[in-house]
Amino acid sequence: MRVSNSLLVSCSILLSACVASNPKRAPVDLRPVQAMLADEGIQRAMNHVEQNREAILAEWRMLTEINAPSGYEQDRAVVVERLLREAGVTDIRKDAVGNIMARRKGSVGRPVVVIDAHLDTVFQPGREIRTTIQNGTLHAPGVGDNTRNIEAILAIARALNAASIRTKGDLIFLFTVEEENSFKGIDQFLADHKGTVDHFIALDGGYSGFTYGGIGINWYKHHFIGPGGHTRSKTPPYSATLPLARAISRISKLRLPKNPPTHLNIGMLGGSAVVNAKADDAWFTVDLRSTDNNAISRLARQVKGILDQEAARAGLTVKTEVISESPAAQIPGHRDSPLVLTSEAVHLAMGFENPPITPTASNHASPALLAGLSAISTGAAPCSDSHALTESCEIEPFYKGIRKIMAMALAMAGVD
């Protein structure tokens, strides 16, 4: 993997913080960020968020109530494009897969900093979404994942224009499709803009901290295949569900590495279509996750060994489908990159104490990192029950989250 050459450019923003990685981390130099935040123009932009709380909340609710399942984001995209134009953003484009990209040009044009929020949610087409407020919390399916971050970008665009803030580098406000199921939108954007982006900030989960590396995720569907038969048939091989059950029992007992944390889940299984049939095809899925690609590979080999043994024991065969394989996205030394150190400084300067900073993203930061970009992921508000009908977000911290993201983008792009 490569790290963008623009790291050398952006390093001037936080030169004293560009230190070598070591087990005992040196304190991050907050002074460049503190000086930026004290600037009169930046203060005007920050105050614009505070002065428009009610309008921001109302727009957040309105966008949440536009249901946007993966592949059906068009209605929400149309509204987002209109709101961008109303905010004074003029360079707006839609790409081949439906992503909306708005460029706010800087005086120099580099570095190019992307702030990305995905448009889609996980809820079925046709579902009616209604927001409610209870005890300072906004409730609705999709309110956090990912509508809070869509609204954050729109609020940032308005604040920068209202305060007449000019950056040195270009800011790209990106609204992507199909994050929840295929990464189709981010893949298209990265292919279209190869070599032209310097820093990538994915807005998704999180609030008080951020991630700087991507977790590896491999999905498999394993089948035991046999001749099947009727319940009363006496000749082996027996139902393919029997070796499946034995394999699952053994796989569940595998020892998983704790450093780095590694996870295995058996989430789905199926077999015969009727009660009185011995299954000729019994299957189950395996989800392997770790920031260590070697740990994933070792586990995959262990699972295969168990499958082969149980299939031979029953006189059946094994077939494995690879649903998807996404390697861990870890750039060596990225923890000490300008983007990560600057983002840490912003969190600390804005009062986030001991922000959690981990290499465990499972969102658009991962494909950006795999493409060699300096990338992080964070979120604009603390939320809970993502992907559930009970999803909710705290309202009061949202405005601070918007200001945090705006500060991160400005620190990286440079204020002219």
C-alpha positions in Angstrom: 0.0 0.0 0.0 1.1 3.6 -0.5 0.5 6.6 1.6 -0.4 9.7 -0.4 2.5 12.1 -1.2 0.3 14.9 0.1 1.1 13.8 3.6 4.3 15.9 3.2 2.2 18.9 2.3 -0.3 18.5 5.2 2.5 17.8 7.7 3.1 21.5 7.8 -0.2 21.9 9.6 1.0 19.9 12.5 4.8 19.6 12.0 5.7 19.1 15.6 3.2 16.3 15.9 4.7 14.2 13.1 6.7 12.0 15.4 7.8 8.4 15.0 5.6 5.7 16.3 6.6 4.2 19.6 4.9 2.2 22.4 4.8 5.3 24.7 3.2 8.0 22.6 4.4 11.6 22.8 1.7 14.1 23.6 0.1 15.6 20.5 0.8 19.3 19.9 -2.5 21.1 20.2 -1.2 24.6 19.5 -1.8 24.6 15.7 -5.4 23.5 16.1 -6.0 25.8 19.0 -4.8 28.7 17.0 -7.0 27.8 14.1 -10.1 27.5 16.4 -9.4 30.9 17.8 -9.4 32.6 14.4 -12.3 35.1 14.1 -13.5 33.6 10.8 -13.5 30.0 12.1 -15.4 31.2 15.2 -18.1 32.7 12.9 -18.4 29.3 11.2 -18.6 27.5 14.5 -21.2 29.9 15.8 -23.3 29.5 12.7 -23.9 25.9 13.8 -24.9 27.0 17.3 -27.2 29.7 15.9 -29.0 27.3 13.6 -29.7 24.4 16.0 -33.5 24.3 15.4 -33.1 24.4 11.6 -30.4 21.7 11.7 -32.6 19.4 13.9 -35.6 20.0 11.6 -33.6 19.1 8.5 -32.1 16.0 10.2 -35.6 14.8 11.0 -36.8 15.5 7.4 -33.9 13.6 5.9 -34.4 10.7 8.2 -38.0 10.4 7.2 -37.0 9.9 3.6 -36.5 6.1 3.5 -33.4 5.2 1.5 -32.6 1.5 1.5 -29.5 0.4 -0.4 -30.2 0.7 -4.1 -33.2 3.0 -3.5 -31.4 6.2 -2.4 -32.7 8.4 -5.3 -35.3 10.3 -3.4 -32.9 11.2 -0.6 -30.2 12.1 -3.1 -32.5 14.5 -5.0 -33.2 16.4 -1.7 -29.5 16.4 -0.7 -28.5 17.9 -4.0 -31.2 20.6 -3.7 -30.0 21.4 -0.2 -26.4 21.7 -1.3 -27.4 24.2 -4.0 -29.4 26.2 -1.5 -26.3 26.3 0.7 -24.4 28.0 -2.0 -22.4 25.0 -3.3 -22.1 25.3 -7.0 -19.8 22.5 -8.3 -22.2 19.5 -7.8 -22.1 16.3 -9.8 -23.8 12.9 -9.9 -21.7 9.9 -11.1 -22.6 6.8 -12.9 -23.9 4.9 -9.9 -25.8 7.8 -8.2 -23.2 9.3 -5.8 -23.5 13.0 -5.2 -20.2 14.9 -5.1 -19.9 18.6 -4.3 -16.5 20.3 -4.6 -15.7 23.4 -2.6 -12.6 24.7 -4.3 -9.7 26.1 -2.4 -7.2 28.7 -3.4 -4.4 26.2 -4.2 -6.4 23.0 -4.9 -4.3 20.6 -2.8 -4.6 18.8 -0.5 -7.9 17.4 -1.6 -9.9 16.4 1.5 -13.0 14.2 1.1 -15.8 14.1 3.7 -18.0 11.1 3.0 -21.4 10.1 4.3 -23.4 7.2 2.8 -27.0 7.9 1.7 -28.4 4.5 2.3 -30.0 2.7 5.2 -30.9 -1.0 5.8 -34.6 -0.8 6.0 -36.9 -2.3 3.4 -38.4 -0.2 0.6 -41.8 1.2 1.4 -41.3 1.5 5.1 -42.8 4.7 6.6 -40.3 6.4 8.8 -41.4 8.9 11.5 -39.1 10.6 13.9 -39.9 11.3 17.6 -38.1 13.1 20.4 -38.0 11.7 23.9 -35.8 13.1 26.7 -33.3 14.9 24.4 -33.0 11.9 22.1 -34.1 11.6 18.4 -35.7 8.2 17.6 -36.2 6.7 14.2 -34.8 3.9 12.0 -31.8 5.2 10.2 -31.5 8.4 12.3 -27.9 7.6 13.1 -26.7 5.3 10.4 -26.3 7.4 8.5 -28.6 10.4 8.4 -26.8 12.3 11.2 -23.7 12.4 9.1 -25.5 13.5 6.0 -26.9 16.4 7.9 -23.5 17.2 9.4 -22.0 17.7 6.0 -24.9 20.0 4.9 -24.5 22.0 8.1 -20.8 22.4 7.5 -21.3 23.5 3.9 -23.7 26.3 5.1 -21.5 27.4 8.0 -18.3 27.7 5.8 -20.2 29.7 3.2 -21.9 31.9 5.8 -18.6 32.7 7.4 -16.8 33.2 4.0 -14.2 30.7 5.0 -11.7 30.0 2.2 -9.4 26.9 2.3 -6.2 26.2 0.5 -7.1 22.7 -0.5 -10.3 21.5 -2.1 -13.1 20.1 0.1 -15.2 17.4 -1.5 -18.6 16.7 0.2 -19.4 13.1 -0.9 -22.7 11.3 -0.5 -22.4 7.7 -1.5 -24.8 4.9 -2.4 -25.0 1.3 -1.3 -22.6 1.3 1.7 -24.7 -1.2 3.6 -24.6 -4.0 1.0 -22.0 -3.7 -1.7 -19.7 -0.7 -1.4 -20.7 0.1 -5.0 -20.7 3.8 -4.4 -17.3 4.1 -2.8 -15.7 1.7 -5.3 -17.0 3.9 -8.1 -15.7 7.1 -6.5 -12.2 5.6 -5.8 -11.9 4.3 -9.4 -13.0 7.7 -10.8 -10.7 9.8 -8.6 -7.6 7.6 -8.4 -4.5 9.7 -7.6 -6.5 12.9 -7.0 -7.5 12.6 -3.3 -5.2 13.2 -0.4 -7.2 12.6 2.7 -10.5 10.7 3.3 -12.8 11.2 6.3 -15.6 8.6 6.4 -18.5 9.7 8.5 -20.4 6.7 9.9 -20.2 5.2 13.4 -18.5 6.7 16.4 -18.5 10.1 18.0 -15.9 10.7 20.8 -13.0 9.1 18.9 -12.1 7.7 15.5 -10.6 4.8 13.6 -7.5 4.9 11.4 -7.4 1.3 10.1 -9.9 -1.2 8.7 -10.8 -4.5 10.0 -10.6 -7.6 7.7 -13.9 -9.3 7.0 -14.3 -12.6 5.2 -17.7 -14.3 4.6 -18.1 -17.9 3.6 -21.1 -20.2 2.9 -20.1 -23.9 3.5 -22.2 -26.7 2.1 -22.3 -30.4 3.0 -23.5 -32.3 -0.2 -25.0 -35.8 -0.2 -27.7 -37.9 -1.9 -30.5 -37.0 0.6 -33.4 -39.3 1.0 -36.6 -40.0 3.0 -36.8 -40.1 6.7 -37.4 -43.9 6.6 -34.5 -44.6 4.3 -32.0 -46.9 6.1 -28.9 -46.7 4.0 -26.2 -44.2 4.6 -25.0 -41.5 4.0 -27.5 -39.8 6.3 -28.8 -36.3 6.2 -26.2 -33.6 5.4 -27.5 -31.8 8.5 -25.6 -34.2 10.8 -22.0 -33.4 9.8 -23.1 -29.8 9.6 -24.2 -29.9 13.3 -20.9 -31.7 14.3 -18.8 -29.2 12.4 -20.6 -26.2 13.9 -20.1 -27.6 17.4 -16.3 -28.0 16.8 -15.9 -24.6 15.1 -17.6 -22.9 18.0 -14.9 -24.2 20.3 -12.0 -22.8 18.3 -9.7 -20.6 20.3 -9.7 -17.1 18.9 -6.8 -14.7 19.3 -7.2 -11.9 21.8 -4.4 -9.7 20.5 -5.5 -8.4 18.2 -9.2 -9.2 18.9 -10.4 -11.8 16.3 -14.1 -12.8 15.9 -15.9 -15.7 14.3 -19.7 -15.9 13.9 -22.0 -18.6 12.4 -24.9 -16.5 11.5 -27.1 -18.5 9.0 -27.9 -22.1 8.3 -30.3 -24.1 6.2 -31.0 -27.6 5.0 -33.9 -29.7 3.7 -37.0 -27.9 2.4 -39.4 -30.4 4.1 -39.6 -32.1 7.5 -39.5 -35.7 6.2 -36.4 -35.4 4.0 -32.8 -36.0 4.7 -31.0 -32.9 3.5 -29.0 -33.3 0.3 -27.5 -29.8 0.8 -27.0 -28.5 4.3 -25.2 -25.2 4.7 -24.1 -22.5 7.1 -22.3 -19.2 7.0 -19.1 -18.1 8.7 -18.0 -14.5 9.3 -14.3 -14.0 10.2 -13.1 -10.6 11.4 -9.7 -9.3 12.6 -7.2 -6.5 12.0 -4.7 -9.3 11.4 -5.0 -10.9 7.9 -2.8 -13.9 9.1 -5.3 -14.6 12.0 -8.1 -14.7 9.5 -6.2 -17.1 7.2 -5.3 -19.4 10.1 -9.0 -19.6 11.2 -10.2 -20.2 7.6 -7.7 -23.1 7.4 -8.9 -24.5 10.7 -12.5 -24.3 9.6 -11.7 -26.1 6.4 -9.9 -28.9 8.2 -13.0 -29.5 10.4 -15.3 -29.5 7.4 -13.1 -32.0 5.5 -13.0 -34.3 8.5 -16.7 -34.3 9.1 -17.5 -34.7 5.5 -15.2 -37.8 5.2 -16.7 -39.2 8.4 -20.2 -39.0 6.9 -19.3 -40.0 3.3 -20.3 -36.6 2.0 -18.6 -33.8 0.1 -17.9 -30.2 1.0 -18.5 -27.1 -1.2 -17.5 -23.6 -0.1 -18.8 -20.4 -1.6 -16.8 -17.2 -0.9 -19.4 -14.6 -0.3 -16.9 -11.8 0.1 -13.3 -11.3 1.2 -12.1 -7.9 2.4 -8.6 -7.8 3.8 -7.7 -5.8 6.9 -6.8 -2.3 5.7 -3.7 -1.4 7.8 -1.1 1.1 6.5 2.1 0.8 8.4 2.9 4.0 10.3 -0.6 5.5 9.7 -1.1 6.0 13.4 1.5 8.8 13.1 0.3 10.3 9.9 -0.7 14.0 9.7 -4.4 13.1 9.3 -4.5 10.9 12.4 -2.4 13.2 14.6 -4.4 16.2 13.5 -7.7 14.5 14.1 -6.5 13.5 17.6 -5.5 17.1 18.2 -8.9 18.3 17.1 -10.7 15.9 19.5 -8.5 16.9 22.4 -8.7 20.7 21.7 -12.5 20.4 21.5 -12.7 18.7 24.9 -13.0 15.0 24.0 -10.9 13.4 26.8 -8.9 10.3 26.0 -10.6 9.8 22.6 -10.7 6.1 21.6 -8.4 5.8 18.5 -8.4 2.3 17.0 -7.6 0.5 13.7 -11.0 -1.2 13.6 -13.1 0.5 10.9 -15.7 -1.6 8.9 -17.0 1.2 6.7 -15.8 3.3 3.8 -12.5 4.1 5.5 -11.4 0.5 4.7 -11.6 0.7 0.9 -10.0 4.1 1.0 -7.1 2.7 3.0 -6.8 -0.3 0.7 -6.6 2.2 -2.2 -3.6 3.7 -0.4 -5.3 6.9 0.9 -4.8 8.3 4.3 -8.3 7.7 5.8 -10.1 7.8 9.1 -13.7 7.3 10.2 -15.8 9.0 12.9 -19.3 10.2 13.5 -21.2 13.4 14.4 -23.3 12.2 17.3 -23.5 9.4 19.9 -26.2 6.9 18.7 -27.4 3.5 19.7 -29.3 0.5 18.2 -27.9 0.9 14.7 -29.8 -1.1 12.0 -32.7 -1.6 14.4 -36.2 -0.1 14.5 -35.3 1.3 17.9 -32.3 3.3 16.6 -31.7 6.7 18.3 -29.2 9.5 18.7 -28.6 12.1 21.4 -29.4 15.6 20.1 -27.3 17.9 22.2 -23.9 16.4 21.3 -24.7 16.5 17.6 -23.9 20.2 17.3 -20.5 19.7 18.9 -19.9 16.7 16.5 -20.6 18.9 13.5 -18.1 21.5 14.7 -15.5 18.7 15.4 -15.8 17.4 11.8 -15.6 20.9 10.4 -12.5 21.5 12.4 -10.9 18.3 11.2 -11.6 19.1 7.5 -10.3 22.7 7.8 -7.1 21.6 9.7 -6.3 19.2 6.9 -7.3 21.4 3.9 -5.6 24.5 5.5 -7.3 27.8 6.0 -6.3 30.5 3.5 
